């Protein structure tokens, strides 16, 4: 597999994961809203909830730092939009979307070198 095909394959993988993250966030947030579920109790109601919540929070902070650093290094603009959108949609949507756009940028930079 050539480097170009590798970038394209990873782009498709990350984009697919991003779409899945968006759909599941919409679906389950809609269900939770319709059922009137309490988000704070669900996130922090038990020790297990705390483990999962903090796990996701720490991963999101690390992922956001990676996005900012990588975007700056590659010259990607408006990375703040991914981080802002993660608070409105889901990090499961915006992080893979960023990774897909990163692959596209890497391919663009590689093509420009040749």
Protein Blocks (a to p, Z undefined) as FASTA:
>chain_A
ZZklmmmmmmmmmmmmmmmmmmmmmmmmmmmmmnopafklmmmmpmklmmmmmmmmmmmm
mmmmmmmmmmmmnopahklmmmmmmmmmomklmmmmmmmmmmmmmmmmmmmmZZ
